[in-house]
């Protein structure tokens, strides 16, 4: 659902996306309004669900999770009950950082992180033992080309 956002709302979103720890006073200064209306706008953007939360972006490698992989999963059956059961198991695995349902011959794509190759191998063993699994293809990530977990704002507008 699209929300009507004016230029100030878009600037607020872009600034918070660039630095979620910015103070309201500094945010207001950057977008060109006073602090009270800025705070009201931020709260309204939160209530509307456009701002889902605030968090620090951490370096998983420096925190001991140097192995990243992607797993492409194909299920035998894609009934709602079977997908729900598979997704519930995926949500319970800490190593799975993202899970996407896809169209085409791959049903789910998982992005995972591990402290070492042994943990990766244990994950693959658990994953391949799951019921309703037709196939799994895994690929270890060699390097990160781009990691931009933000919405692409260009000059204050969505592009």
N, CA, C and O atoms as a GROMACS GRO file, in nm:
protein
  636
    1UNK      N    1   0.084  -0.118   0.000
    1UNK     CA    2   0.000   0.000   0.000
    1UNK      C    3   0.088   0.124   0.000
    1UNK      O    4   0.178   0.137   0.083
    2UNK      N    5   0.063   0.213  -0.092
    2UNK     CA    6   0.140   0.337  -0.101
    2UNK      C    7   0.083   0.439  -0.004
    2UNK      O    8  -0.039   0.449   0.012
    3UNK      N    9   0.170   0.514   0.059
    3UNK     CA   10   0.130   0.621   0.148
    3UNK      C   11   0.165   0.753   0.081
    3UNK      O   12   0.263   0.763   0.007
    4UNK      N   13   0.083   0.854   0.108
    4UNK     CA   14   0.115   0.986   0.055
    4UNK      C   15   0.225   1.046   0.143
    4UNK      O   16   0.203   1.074   0.260
    5UNK      N   17   0.340   1.063   0.085
    5UNK     CA   18   0.453   1.120   0.155
    5UNK      C   19   0.495   1.248   0.086
    5UNK      O   20   0.512   1.252  -0.036
    6UNK      N   21   0.512   1.353   0.164
    6UNK     CA   22   0.561   1.476   0.105
    6UNK      C   23   0.714   1.477   0.108
    6UNK      O   24   0.776   1.382   0.156
    7UNK      N   25   0.773   1.582   0.058
    7UNK     CA   26   0.919   1.591   0.048
    7UNK      C   27   0.986   1.583   0.185
    7UNK      O   28   1.094   1.525   0.198
    8UNK      N   29   0.924   1.641   0.287
    8UNK     CA   30   0.983   1.638   0.421
    8UNK      C   31   0.980   1.495   0.476
    8UNK      O   32   1.078   1.449   0.534
    9UNK      N   33   0.868   1.425   0.458
    9UNK     CA   34   0.861   1.285   0.501
    9UNK      C   35   0.971   1.203   0.435
    9UNK      O   36   1.038   1.124   0.502
   10UNK      N   37   0.990   1.221   0.306
   10UNK     CA   38   1.092   1.147   0.234
   10UNK      C   39   1.233   1.180   0.285
   10UNK      O   40   1.318   1.092   0.296
   11UNK      N   41   1.257   1.308   0.316
   11UNK     CA   42   1.388   1.347   0.370
   11UNK      C   43   1.408   1.287   0.509
   11UNK      O   44   1.518   1.243   0.542
   12UNK      N   45   1.301   1.285   0.590
   12UNK     CA   46   1.309   1.222   0.723
   12UNK      C   47   1.346   1.075   0.708
   12UNK      O   48   1.436   1.026   0.777
   13UNK      N   49   1.277   1.004   0.621
   13UNK     CA   50   1.305   0.862   0.601
   13UNK      C   51   1.448   0.839   0.552
   13UNK      O   52   1.517   0.748   0.599
   14UNK      N   53   1.493   0.921   0.459
   14UNK     CA   54   1.629   0.907   0.406
   14UNK      C   55   1.733   0.933   0.516
   14UNK      O   56   1.831   0.859   0.527
   15UNK      N   57   1.712   1.035   0.597
   15UNK     CA   58   1.807   1.065   0.704
   15UNK      C   59   1.810   0.956   0.810
   15UNK      O   60   1.917   0.916   0.855
   16UNK      N   61   1.692   0.907   0.850
   16UNK     CA   62   1.688   0.800   0.951
   16UNK      C   63   1.748   0.670   0.897
   16UNK      O   64   1.810   0.594   0.970
   17UNK      N   65   1.727   0.646   0.769
   17UNK     CA   66   1.785   0.528   0.708
   17UNK      C   67   1.937   0.536   0.707
   17UNK      O   68   2.005   0.434   0.724
   18UNK      N   69   1.991   0.655   0.687
   18UNK     CA   70   2.136   0.674   0.686
   18UNK      C   71   2.194   0.667   0.827
   18UNK      O   72   2.307   0.621   0.845
   19UNK      N   73   2.117   0.713   0.927
   19UNK     CA   74   2.166   0.713   1.065
   19UNK      C   75   2.047   0.708   1.159
   19UNK      O   76   1.988   0.811   1.193
   20UNK      N   77   2.011   0.588   1.202
   20UNK     CA   78   1.897   0.569   1.290
   20UNK      C   79   1.919   0.618   1.431
   20UNK      O   80   1.824   0.626   1.510
   21UNK      N   81   2.044   0.653   1.466
   21UNK     CA   82   2.072   0.701   1.602
   21UNK      C   83   2.073   0.854   1.611
   21UNK      O   84   2.105   0.910   1.716
   22UNK      N   85   2.039   0.919   1.503
   22UNK     CA   86   2.039   1.066   1.501
   22UNK      C   87   1.935   1.118   1.602
   22UNK      O   88   1.828   1.059   1.619
   23UNK      N   89   1.966   1.229   1.667
   23UNK     CA   90   1.870   1.288   1.760
   23UNK      C   91   1.758   1.357   1.681
   23UNK      O   92   1.776   1.393   1.565
   24UNK      N   93   1.644   1.375   1.745
   24UNK     CA   94   1.534   1.442   1.680
   24UNK      C   95   1.570   1.586   1.646
   24UNK      O   96   1.530   1.638   1.541
   25UNK      N   97   1.646   1.652   1.732
   25UNK     CA   98   1.686   1.791   1.706
   25UNK      C   99   1.773   1.798   1.581
   25UNK      O  100   1.753   1.885   1.497
   26UNK      N  101   1.869   1.707   1.569
   26UNK     CA  102   1.955   1.707   1.450
   26UNK      C  103   1.876   1.668   1.326
   26UNK      O  104   1.898   1.724   1.219
   27UNK      N  105   1.786   1.572   1.338
   27UNK     CA  106   1.702   1.532   1.226
   27UNK      C  107   1.619   1.651   1.178
   27UNK      O  108   1.610   1.677   1.058
   28UNK      N  109   1.558   1.720   1.271
   28UNK     CA  110   1.476   1.837   1.236
   28UNK      C  111   1.560   1.942   1.163
   28UNK      O  112   1.516   2.000   1.065
   29UNK      N  113   1.683   1.965   1.213
   29UNK     CA  114   1.771   2.062   1.149
   29UNK      C  115   1.802   2.020   1.006
   29UNK      O  116   1.799   2.103   0.915
   30UNK      N  117   1.831   1.893   0.985
   30UNK     CA  118   1.868   1.844   0.852
   30UNK      C  119   1.753   1.850   0.752
   30UNK      O  120   1.775   1.872   0.633
   31UNK      N  121   1.629   1.832   0.800
   31UNK     CA  122   1.516   1.833   0.706
   31UNK      C  123   1.449   1.970   0.698
   31UNK      O  124   1.359   1.990   0.617
   32UNK      N  125   1.494   2.064   0.782
   32UNK     CA  126   1.447   2.202   0.770
   32UNK      C  127   1.317   2.234   0.841
   32UNK      O  128   1.245   2.324   0.798
   33UNK      N  129   1.286   2.163   0.949
   33UNK     CA  130   1.168   2.195   1.029
   33UNK      C  131   1.209   2.198   1.176
   33UNK      O  132   1.321   2.157   1.210
   34UNK      N  133   1.121   2.244   1.263
   34UNK     CA  134   1.153   2.246   1.406
   34UNK      C  135   1.132   2.107   1.465
   34UNK      O  136   1.069   2.020   1.405
   35UNK      N  137   1.186   2.089   1.586
   35UNK     CA  138   1.186   1.956   1.649
   35UNK      C  139   1.047   1.899   1.678
   35UNK      O  140   1.024   1.781   1.649
   36UNK      N  141   0.951   1.976   1.734
   36UNK     CA  142   0.821   1.915   1.766
   36UNK      C  143   0.747   1.857   1.644
   36UNK      O  144   0.701   1.743   1.651
   37UNK      N  145   0.734   1.931   1.533
   37UNK     CA  146   0.666   1.870   1.418
   37UNK      C  147   0.747   1.754   1.358
   37UNK      O  148   0.690   1.661   1.301
   38UNK      N  149   0.878   1.761   1.370
   38UNK     CA  150   0.961   1.652   1.320
   38UNK      C  151   0.931   1.524   1.398
   38UNK      O  152   0.914   1.417   1.339
   39UNK      N  153   0.924   1.536   1.529
   39UNK     CA  154   0.893   1.420   1.613
   39UNK      C  155   0.754   1.365   1.581
   39UNK      O  156   0.734   1.244   1.576
   40UNK      N  157   0.657   1.454   1.560
   40UNK     CA  158   0.521   1.409   1.524
   40UNK      C  159   0.523   1.332   1.392
   40UNK      O  160   0.456   1.230   1.378
   41UNK      N  161   0.599   1.383   1.297
   41UNK     CA  162   0.607   1.314   1.167
   41UNK      C  163   0.673   1.176   1.181
   41UNK      O  164   0.627   1.078   1.123
   42UNK      N  165   0.780   1.170   1.259
   42UNK     CA  166   0.848   1.042   1.280
   42UNK      C  167   0.751   0.943   1.344
   42UNK      O  168   0.742   0.828   1.300
   43UNK      N  169   0.680   0.986   1.446
   43UNK     CA  170   0.583   0.898   1.513
   43UNK      C  171   0.474   0.852   1.416
   43UNK      O  172   0.433   0.736   1.418
   44UNK      N  173   0.428   0.942   1.330
   44UNK     CA  174   0.325   0.907   1.232
   44UNK      C  175   0.380   0.805   1.131
   44UNK      O  176   0.309   0.713   1.091
   45UNK      N  177   0.507   0.821   1.090
   45UNK     CA  178   0.569   0.726   0.998
   45UNK      C  179   0.586   0.589   1.065
   45UNK      O  180   0.574   0.485   0.999
   46UNK      N  181   0.614   0.589   1.196
   46UNK     CA  182   0.623   0.463   1.270
   46UNK      C  183   0.486   0.395   1.278
   46UNK      O  184   0.474   0.276   1.252
   47UNK      N  185   0.383   0.472   1.315
   47UNK     CA  186   0.248   0.418   1.327
   47UNK      C  187   0.199   0.362   1.193
   47UNK      O  188   0.132   0.259   1.189
   48UNK      N  189   0.233   0.429   1.084
   48UNK     CA  190   0.193   0.385   0.951
   48UNK      C  191   0.269   0.260   0.907
   48UNK      O  192   0.235   0.198   0.806
   49UNK      N  193   0.372   0.222   0.982
   49UNK     CA  194   0.449   0.104   0.948
   49UNK      C  195   0.562   0.128   0.849
   49UNK      O  196   0.630   0.034   0.809
   50UNK      N  197   0.582   0.253   0.809
   50UNK     CA  198   0.690   0.284   0.717
   50UNK      C  199   0.826   0.273   0.786
   50UNK      O  200   0.925   0.237   0.722
   51UNK      N  201   0.831   0.304   0.914
   51UNK     CA  202   0.950   0.281   0.996
   51UNK      C  203   0.918   0.161   1.083
   51UNK      O  204   0.835   0.170   1.174
   52UNK      N  205   0.984   0.048   1.056
   52UNK     CA  206   0.956  -0.075   1.130
   52UNK      C  207   1.036  -0.088   1.258
   52UNK      O  208   1.000  -0.166   1.345
   53UNK      N  209   1.144  -0.013   1.271
   53UNK     CA  210   1.226  -0.023   1.390
   53UNK      C  211   1.362   0.041   1.367
   53UNK      O  212   1.389   0.098   1.261
   54UNK      N  213   1.446   0.031   1.468
   54UNK     CA  214   1.580   0.089   1.463
   54UNK      C  215   1.677  -0.017   1.513
   54UNK      O  216   1.650  -0.083   1.613
   55UNK      N  217   1.790  -0.032   1.445
   55UNK     CA  218   1.890  -0.127   1.490
   55UNK      C  219   2.027  -0.088   1.438
   55UNK      O  220   2.041  -0.012   1.342
   56UNK      N  221   2.127  -0.142   1.504
   56UNK     CA  222   2.264  -0.121   1.460
   56UNK      C  223   2.299  -0.226   1.355
   56UNK      O  224   2.256  -0.341   1.365
   57UNK      N  225   2.375  -0.188   1.255
   57UNK     CA  226   2.422  -0.282   1.155
   57UNK      C  227   2.558  -0.334   1.201
   57UNK      O  228   2.652  -0.256   1.216
   58UNK      N  229   2.568  -0.463   1.223
   58UNK     CA  230   2.689  -0.524   1.278
   58UNK      C  231   2.767  -0.596   1.169
   58UNK      O  232   2.711  -0.636   1.067
   59UNK      N  233   2.895  -0.612   1.190
   59UNK     CA  234   2.980  -0.686   1.099
   59UNK      C  235   2.986  -0.830   1.147
   59UNK      O  236   3.055  -0.860   1.244
   60UNK      N  237   2.914  -0.919   1.078
   60UNK     CA  238   2.906  -1.059   1.122
   60UNK      C  239   3.042  -1.126   1.121
   60UNK      O  240   3.070  -1.209   1.208
   61UNK      N  241   3.127  -1.093   1.026
   61UNK     CA  242   3.261  -1.154   1.021
   61UNK      C  243   3.342  -1.120   1.145
   61UNK      O  244   3.406  -1.207   1.203
   62UNK      N  245   3.339  -0.994   1.185
   62UNK     CA  246   3.417  -0.952   1.302
   62UNK      C  247   3.360  -1.010   1.432
   62UNK      O  248   3.429  -1.013   1.533
   63UNK      N  249   3.236  -1.054   1.428
   63UNK     CA  250   3.172  -1.114   1.545
   63UNK      C  251   3.176  -1.266   1.542
   63UNK      O  252   3.108  -1.333   1.620
   64UNK      N  253   3.257  -1.322   1.452
   64UNK     CA  254   3.278  -1.466   1.451
   64UNK      C  255   3.190  -1.545   1.358
   64UNK      O  256   3.187  -1.668   1.367
   65UNK      N  257   3.117  -1.480   1.270
   65UNK     CA  258   3.032  -1.550   1.174
   65UNK      C  259   3.086  -1.524   1.034
   65UNK      O  260   3.026  -1.450   0.955
   66UNK      N  261   3.199  -1.587   1.004
   66UNK     CA  262   3.270  -1.561   0.879
   66UNK      C  263   3.224  -1.643   0.760
   66UNK      O  264   3.272  -1.620   0.648
   67UNK      N  265   3.134  -1.737   0.781
   67UNK     CA  266   3.086  -1.821   0.670
   67UNK      C  267   2.941  -1.783   0.639
   67UNK      O  268   2.854  -1.793   0.725
   68UNK      N  269   2.918  -1.741   0.517
   68UNK     CA  270   2.782  -1.709   0.472
   68UNK      C  271   2.746  -1.801   0.357
   68UNK      O  272   2.831  -1.836   0.275
   69UNK      N  273   2.621  -1.840   0.353
   69UNK     CA  274   2.577  -1.924   0.242
   69UNK      C  275   2.435  -1.888   0.203
   69UNK      O  276   2.361  -1.824   0.277
   70UNK      N  277   2.402  -1.931   0.084
   70UNK     CA  278   2.266  -1.919   0.034
   70UNK      C  279   2.219  -2.061   0.004
   70UNK      O  280   2.291  -2.140  -0.057
   71UNK      N  281   2.098  -2.092   0.045
   71UNK     CA  282   2.040  -2.223   0.018
   71UNK      C  283   1.914  -2.204  -0.064
   71UNK      O  284   1.824  -2.128  -0.027
   72UNK      N  285   1.909  -2.273  -0.177
   72UNK     CA  286   1.793  -2.269  -0.265
   72UNK      C  287   1.716  -2.399  -0.240
   72UNK      O  288   1.768  -2.508  -0.263
   73UNK      N  289   1.593  -2.386  -0.194
   73UNK     CA  290   1.514  -2.500  -0.150
   73UNK      C  291   1.396  -2.521  -0.243
   73UNK      O  292   1.324  -2.427  -0.278
   74UNK      N  293   1.377  -2.646  -0.282
   74UNK     CA  294   1.258  -2.685  -0.358
   74UNK      C  295   1.183  -2.788  -0.275
   74UNK      O  296   1.241  -2.886  -0.229
   75UNK      N  297   1.054  -2.764  -0.255
   75UNK     CA  298   0.971  -2.855  -0.176
   75UNK      C  299   0.899  -2.954  -0.266
   75UNK      O  300   0.874  -2.927  -0.384
   76UNK      N  301   0.866  -3.070  -0.209
   76UNK     CA  302   0.788  -3.171  -0.283
   76UNK      C  303   0.644  -3.123  -0.299
   76UNK      O  304   0.584  -3.137  -0.405
   77UNK      N  305   0.589  -3.067  -0.191
   77UNK     CA  306   0.452  -3.020  -0.191
   77UNK      C  307   0.450  -2.876  -0.144
   77UNK      O  308   0.520  -2.840  -0.049
   78UNK      N  309   0.369  -2.794  -0.210
   78UNK     CA  310   0.362  -2.653  -0.172
   78UNK      C  311   0.222  -2.616  -0.124
   78UNK      O  312   0.174  -2.505  -0.147
   79UNK      N  313   0.158  -2.711  -0.056
   79UNK     CA  314   0.030  -2.677   0.006
   79UNK      C  315   0.057  -2.578   0.119
   79UNK      O  316   0.169  -2.570   0.170
   80UNK      N  317  -0.042  -2.503   0.157
   80UNK     CA  318  -0.025  -2.404   0.263
   80UNK      C  319   0.027  -2.470   0.390
   80UNK      O  320   0.117  -2.416   0.455
   81UNK      N  321  -0.028  -2.585   0.427
   81UNK     CA  322   0.015  -2.654   0.550
   81UNK      C  323   0.162  -2.695   0.541
   81UNK      O  324   0.235  -2.681   0.639
   82UNK      N  325   0.205  -2.745   0.426
   82UNK     CA  326   0.345  -2.788   0.410
   82UNK      C  327   0.440  -2.668   0.414
   82UNK      O  328   0.546  -2.674   0.476
   83UNK      N  329   0.402  -2.560   0.346
   83UNK     CA  330   0.487  -2.440   0.348
   83UNK      C  331   0.493  -2.382   0.488
   83UNK      O  332   0.601  -2.344   0.535
   84UNK      N  333   0.379  -2.374   0.556
   84UNK     CA  334   0.377  -2.321   0.693
   84UNK      C  335   0.467  -2.403   0.785
   84UNK      O  336   0.539  -2.346   0.867
   85UNK      N  337   0.464  -2.535   0.773
   85UNK     CA  338   0.546  -2.622   0.857
   85UNK      C  339   0.695  -2.599   0.828
   85UNK      O  340   0.776  -2.592   0.920
   86UNK      N  341   0.730  -2.588   0.700
   86UNK     CA  342   0.870  -2.564   0.664
   86UNK      C  343   0.916  -2.427   0.713
   86UNK      O  344   1.025  -2.415   0.770
   87UNK      N  345   0.834  -2.325   0.692
   87UNK     CA  346   0.871  -2.190   0.736
   87UNK      C  347   0.885  -2.181   0.887
   87UNK      O  348   0.970  -2.107   0.936
   88UNK      N  349   0.803  -2.253   0.962
   88UNK     CA  350   0.815  -2.253   1.108
   88UNK      C  351   0.951  -2.308   1.150
   88UNK      O  352   1.013  -2.255   1.242
   89UNK      N  353   0.996  -2.412   1.084
   89UNK     CA  354   1.127  -2.469   1.117
   89UNK      C  355   1.239  -2.372   1.082
   89UNK      O  356   1.335  -2.356   1.157
   90UNK      N  357   1.226  -2.307   0.968
   90UNK     CA  358   1.327  -2.210   0.923
   90UNK      C  359   1.337  -2.094   1.023
   90UNK      O  360   1.447  -2.049   1.055
   91UNK      N  361   1.222  -2.045   1.071
   91UNK     CA  362   1.222  -1.934   1.167
   91UNK      C  363   1.294  -1.971   1.297
   91UNK      O  364   1.348  -1.884   1.365
   92UNK      N  365   1.296  -2.099   1.331
   92UNK     CA  366   1.358  -2.144   1.456
   92UNK      C  367   1.510  -2.153   1.447
   92UNK      O  368   1.577  -2.159   1.550
   93UNK      N  369   1.566  -2.153   1.327
   93UNK     CA  370   1.711  -2.163   1.311
   93UNK      C  371   1.774  -2.025   1.317
   93UNK      O  372   1.745  -1.939   1.234
   94UNK      N  373   1.859  -2.004   1.415
   94UNK     CA  374   1.928  -1.875   1.428
   94UNK      C  375   2.018  -1.846   1.309
   94UNK      O  376   2.034  -1.729   1.272
   95UNK      N  377   2.075  -1.947   1.251
   95UNK     CA  378   2.168  -1.926   1.139
   95UNK      C  379   2.098  -1.865   1.018
   95UNK      O  380   2.162  -1.795   0.938
   96UNK      N  381   1.969  -1.890   1.003
   96UNK     CA  382   1.895  -1.835   0.888
   96UNK      C  383   1.863  -1.690   0.919
   96UNK      O  384   1.784  -1.660   1.008
   97UNK      N  385   1.924  -1.600   0.844
   97UNK     CA  386   1.906  -1.457   0.866
   97UNK      C  387   1.797  -1.399   0.778
   97UNK      O  388   1.732  -1.302   0.816
   98UNK      N  389   1.776  -1.457   0.661
   98UNK     CA  390   1.668  -1.414   0.572
   98UNK      C  391   1.611  -1.538   0.505
   98UNK      O  392   1.682  -1.635   0.479
   99UNK      N  393   1.482  -1.533   0.479
   99UNK     CA  394   1.416  -1.640   0.406
   99UNK      C  395   1.312  -1.576   0.315
   99UNK      O  396   1.228  -1.498   0.360
  100UNK      N  397   1.319  -1.610   0.189
  100UNK     CA  398   1.230  -1.553   0.089
  100UNK      C  399   1.159  -1.665   0.014
  100UNK      O  400   1.222  -1.762  -0.026
  101UNK      N  401   1.028  -1.653  -0.005
  101UNK     CA  402   0.959  -1.743  -0.095
  101UNK      C  403   0.973  -1.685  -0.236
  101UNK      O  404   0.966  -1.564  -0.255
  102UNK      N  405   0.992  -1.773  -0.333
  102UNK     CA  406   1.019  -1.729  -0.469
  102UNK      C  407   0.921  -1.792  -0.567
  102UNK      O  408   0.857  -1.894  -0.538
  103UNK      N  409   0.909  -1.731  -0.682
  103UNK     CA  410   0.835  -1.793  -0.791
  103UNK      C  411   0.933  -1.878  -0.871
  103UNK      O  412   1.054  -1.863  -0.858
  104UNK      N  413   0.880  -1.964  -0.954
  104UNK     CA  414   0.967  -2.047  -1.038
  104UNK      C  415   0.998  -2.180  -0.974
  104UNK      O  416   0.922  -2.228  -0.890
  105UNK      N  417   1.110  -2.240  -1.013
  105UNK     CA  418   1.141  -2.375  -0.967
  105UNK      C  419   1.207  -2.380  -0.829
  105UNK      O  420   1.226  -2.489  -0.775
  106UNK      N  421   1.241  -2.268  -0.773
  106UNK     CA  422   1.294  -2.262  -0.637
  106UNK      C  423   1.184  -2.205  -0.549
  106UNK      O  424   1.128  -2.099  -0.578
  107UNK      N  425   1.151  -2.276  -0.441
  107UNK     CA  426   1.042  -2.231  -0.353
  107UNK      C  427   1.089  -2.132  -0.248
  107UNK      O  428   1.018  -2.036  -0.217
  108UNK      N  429   1.208  -2.154  -0.193
  108UNK     CA  430   1.260  -2.063  -0.090
  108UNK      C  431   1.409  -2.039  -0.111
  108UNK      O  432   1.482  -2.128  -0.156
  109UNK      N  433   1.452  -1.919  -0.076
  109UNK     CA  434   1.594  -1.884  -0.076
  109UNK      C  435   1.627  -1.844   0.067
  109UNK      O  436   1.561  -1.757   0.124
  110UNK      N  437   1.730  -1.907   0.124
  110UNK     CA  438   1.772  -1.878   0.260
  110UNK      C  439   1.909  -1.814   0.258
  110UNK      O  440   1.998  -1.860   0.187
  111UNK      N  441   1.926  -1.710   0.336
  111UNK     CA  442   2.057  -1.650   0.358
  111UNK      C  443   2.097  -1.688   0.500
  111UNK      O  444   2.024  -1.660   0.595
  112UNK      N  445   2.213  -1.749   0.515
  112UNK     CA  446   2.255  -1.802   0.645
  112UNK      C  447   2.397  -1.757   0.678
  112UNK      O  448   2.476  -1.730   0.589
  113UNK      N  449   2.427  -1.752   0.808
  113UNK     CA  450   2.564  -1.723   0.854
  113UNK      C  451   2.605  -1.828   0.957
  113UNK      O  452   2.522  -1.880   1.032
  114UNK      N  453   2.734  -1.859   0.958
  114UNK     CA  454   2.788  -1.963   1.046
  114UNK      C  455   2.925  -1.920   1.098
  114UNK      O  456   2.996  -1.842   1.034
  115UNK      N  457   2.962  -1.973   1.214
  115UNK     CA  458   3.096  -1.942   1.265
  115UNK      C  459   3.207  -2.016   1.192
  115UNK      O  460   3.322  -1.971   1.191
  116UNK      N  461   3.174  -2.131   1.130
  116UNK     CA  462   3.276  -2.211   1.064
  116UNK      C  463   3.211  -2.310   0.968
  116UNK      O  464   3.088  -2.321   0.962
  117UNK      N  465   3.294  -2.381   0.893
  117UNK     CA  466   3.242  -2.476   0.796
  117UNK      C  467   3.173  -2.595   0.861
  117UNK      O  468   3.080  -2.651   0.803
  118UNK      N  469   3.217  -2.633   0.980
  118UNK     CA  470   3.152  -2.744   1.050
  118UNK      C  471   3.007  -2.710   1.083
  118UNK      O  472   2.919  -2.795   1.069
  119UNK      N  473   2.981  -2.588   1.126
  119UNK     CA  474   2.845  -2.544   1.156
  119UNK      C  475   2.762  -2.540   1.029
  119UNK      O  476   2.644  -2.575   1.030
  120UNK      N  477   2.823  -2.496   0.919
  120UNK     CA  478   2.755  -2.496   0.789
  120UNK      C  479   2.716  -2.639   0.750
  120UNK      O  480   2.604  -2.663   0.706
  121UNK      N  481   2.811  -2.733   0.764
  121UNK     CA  482   2.783  -2.872   0.728
  121UNK      C  483   2.672  -2.932   0.815
  121UNK      O  484   2.588  -3.007   0.766
  122UNK      N  485   2.671  -2.898   0.944
  122UNK     CA  486   2.565  -2.947   1.034
  122UNK      C  487   2.430  -2.892   0.990
  122UNK      O  488   2.330  -2.964   0.992
  123UNK      N  489   2.427  -2.767   0.952
  123UNK     CA  490   2.303  -2.705   0.903
  123UNK      C  491   2.253  -2.777   0.778
  123UNK      O  492   2.135  -2.810   0.768
  124UNK      N  493   2.343  -2.801   0.683
  124UNK     CA  494   2.304  -2.869   0.559
  124UNK      C  495   2.249  -3.008   0.591
  124UNK      O  496   2.152  -3.050   0.529
  125UNK      N  497   2.310  -3.078   0.684
  125UNK     CA  498   2.261  -3.210   0.723
  125UNK      C  499   2.120  -3.202   0.781
  125UNK      O  500   2.034  -3.284   0.748
  126UNK      N  501   2.096  -3.104   0.866
  126UNK     CA  502   1.962  -3.087   0.923
  126UNK      C  503   1.861  -3.045   0.817
  126UNK      O  504   1.747  -3.093   0.816
  127UNK      N  505   1.902  -2.956   0.730
  127UNK     CA  506   1.812  -2.908   0.625
  127UNK      C  507   1.773  -3.021   0.530
  127UNK      O  508   1.656  -3.037   0.497
  128UNK      N  509   1.870  -3.098   0.487
  128UNK     CA  510   1.841  -3.204   0.390
  128UNK      C  511   1.763  -3.319   0.451
  128UNK      O  512   1.706  -3.400   0.378
  129UNK      N  513   1.759  -3.328   0.583
  129UNK     CA  514   1.683  -3.433   0.650
  129UNK      C  515   1.537  -3.394   0.673
  129UNK      O  516   1.458  -3.476   0.720
  130UNK      N  517   1.501  -3.272   0.640
  130UNK     CA  518   1.364  -3.226   0.664
  130UNK      C  519   1.265  -3.296   0.573
  130UNK      O  520   1.295  -3.324   0.457
  131UNK      N  521   1.145  -3.324   0.625
  131UNK     CA  522   1.042  -3.383   0.540
  131UNK      C  523   0.995  -3.283   0.434
  131UNK      O  524   1.013  -3.162   0.450
  132UNK      N  525   0.937  -3.333   0.329
  132UNK     CA  526   0.880  -3.253   0.221
  132UNK      C  527   0.985  -3.179   0.139
  132UNK      O  528   0.952  -3.083   0.069
  133UNK      N  529   1.110  -3.222   0.147
  133UNK     CA  530   1.217  -3.154   0.073
  133UNK      C  531   1.244  -3.228  -0.057
  133UNK      O  532   1.276  -3.347  -0.056
  134UNK      N  533   1.231  -3.158  -0.169
  134UNK     CA  534   1.262  -3.219  -0.299
  134UNK      C  535   1.410  -3.203  -0.330
  134UNK      O  536   1.475  -3.299  -0.373
  135UNK      N  537   1.464  -3.082  -0.308
  135UNK     CA  538   1.606  -3.059  -0.335
  135UNK      C  539   1.655  -2.936  -0.262
  135UNK      O  540   1.578  -2.846  -0.227
  136UNK      N  541   1.785  -2.935  -0.240
  136UNK     CA  542   1.853  -2.819  -0.180
  136UNK      C  543   1.982  -2.797  -0.256
  136UNK      O  544   2.059  -2.891  -0.278
  137UNK      N  545   2.006  -2.674  -0.295
  137UNK     CA  546   2.135  -2.636  -0.352
  137UNK      C  547   2.191  -2.528  -0.262
  137UNK      O  548   2.122  -2.432  -0.229
  138UNK      N  549   2.315  -2.542  -0.222
  138UNK     CA  550   2.378  -2.441  -0.138
  138UNK      C  551   2.496  -2.381  -0.212
  138UNK      O  552   2.560  -2.445  -0.295
  139UNK      N  553   2.523  -2.256  -0.180
  139UNK     CA  554   2.638  -2.186  -0.237
  139UNK      C  555   2.702  -2.105  -0.126
  139UNK      O  556   2.637  -2.021  -0.063
  140UNK      N  557   2.831  -2.129  -0.103
  140UNK     CA  558   2.904  -2.049  -0.006
  140UNK      C  559   2.938  -1.914  -0.067
  140UNK      O  560   2.980  -1.907  -0.183
  141UNK      N  561   2.919  -1.808   0.009
  141UNK     CA  562   2.952  -1.674  -0.039
  141UNK      C  563   3.102  -1.655  -0.030
  141UNK      O  564   3.163  -1.680   0.074
  142UNK      N  565   3.163  -1.609  -0.139
  142UNK     CA  566   3.307  -1.585  -0.141
  142UNK      C  567   3.341  -1.442  -0.101
  142UNK      O  568   3.438  -1.419  -0.029
  143UNK      N  569   3.261  -1.348  -0.147
  143UNK     CA  570   3.282  -1.209  -0.109
  143UNK      C  571   3.150  -1.134  -0.127
  143UNK      O  572   3.061  -1.176  -0.200
  144UNK      N  573   3.142  -1.023  -0.057
  144UNK     CA  574   3.022  -0.940  -0.064
  144UNK      C  575   3.050  -0.825  -0.159
  144UNK      O  576   3.141  -0.746  -0.137
  145UNK      N  577   2.971  -0.817  -0.264
  145UNK     CA  578   2.987  -0.712  -0.363
  145UNK      C  579   2.910  -0.587  -0.321
  145UNK      O  580   2.958  -0.475  -0.335
  146UNK      N  581   2.789  -0.610  -0.269
  146UNK     CA  582   2.706  -0.498  -0.226
  146UNK      C  583   2.616  -0.544  -0.113
  146UNK      O  584   2.559  -0.653  -0.120
  147UNK      N  585   2.604  -0.463  -0.012
  147UNK     CA  586   2.515  -0.491   0.101
  147UNK      C  587   2.449  -0.359   0.138
  147UNK      O  588   2.504  -0.281   0.215
  148UNK      N  589   2.334  -0.335   0.083
  148UNK     CA  590   2.264  -0.209   0.104
  148UNK      C  591   2.124  -0.238   0.156
  148UNK      O  592   2.030  -0.248   0.078
  149UNK      N  593   2.110  -0.253   0.287
  149UNK     CA  594   1.980  -0.289   0.343
  149UNK      C  595   1.885  -0.169   0.359
  149UNK      O  596   1.818  -0.154   0.461
  150UNK      N  597   1.882  -0.087   0.258
  150UNK     CA  598   1.801   0.035   0.265
  150UNK      C  599   1.713   0.046   0.142
  150UNK      O  600   1.734  -0.023   0.042
  151UNK      N  601   1.615   0.134   0.150
  151UNK     CA  602   1.529   0.166   0.036
  151UNK      C  603   1.604   0.268  -0.049
  151UNK      O  604   1.662   0.362   0.006
  152UNK      N  605   1.605   0.251  -0.181
  152UNK     CA  606   1.685   0.342  -0.266
  152UNK      C  607   1.622   0.479  -0.287
  152UNK      O  608   1.539   0.497  -0.376
  153UNK      N  609   1.661   0.574  -0.204
  153UNK     CA  610   1.617   0.712  -0.220
  153UNK      C  611   1.718   0.784  -0.306
  153UNK      O  612   1.838   0.769  -0.287
  154UNK      N  613   1.670   0.861  -0.401
  154UNK     CA  614   1.758   0.944  -0.484
  154UNK      C  615   1.704   1.085  -0.485
  154UNK      O  616   1.593   1.108  -0.534
  155UNK      N  617   1.778   1.178  -0.433
  155UNK     CA  618   1.736   1.319  -0.429
  155UNK      C  619   1.602   1.336  -0.359
  155UNK      O  620   1.520   1.418  -0.400
  156UNK      N  621   1.579   1.257  -0.253
  156UNK     CA  622   1.457   1.273  -0.174
  156UNK      C  623   1.336   1.203  -0.230
  156UNK      O  624   1.227   1.215  -0.174
  157UNK      N  625   1.351   1.128  -0.340
  157UNK     CA  626   1.237   1.055  -0.395
  157UNK      C  627   1.275   0.910  -0.415
  157UNK      O  628   1.393   0.876  -0.427
  158UNK      N  629   1.175   0.825  -0.419
  158UNK     CA  630   1.200   0.684  -0.450
  158UNK      C  631   1.233   0.672  -0.597
  158UNK      O  632   1.168   0.735  -0.681
  159UNK      N  633   1.333   0.591  -0.628
  159UNK     CA  634   1.368   0.571  -0.769
  159UNK      C  635   1.361   0.425  -0.804
  159UNK      O  636   1.388   0.387  -0.918
   0.00000   0.00000   0.00000
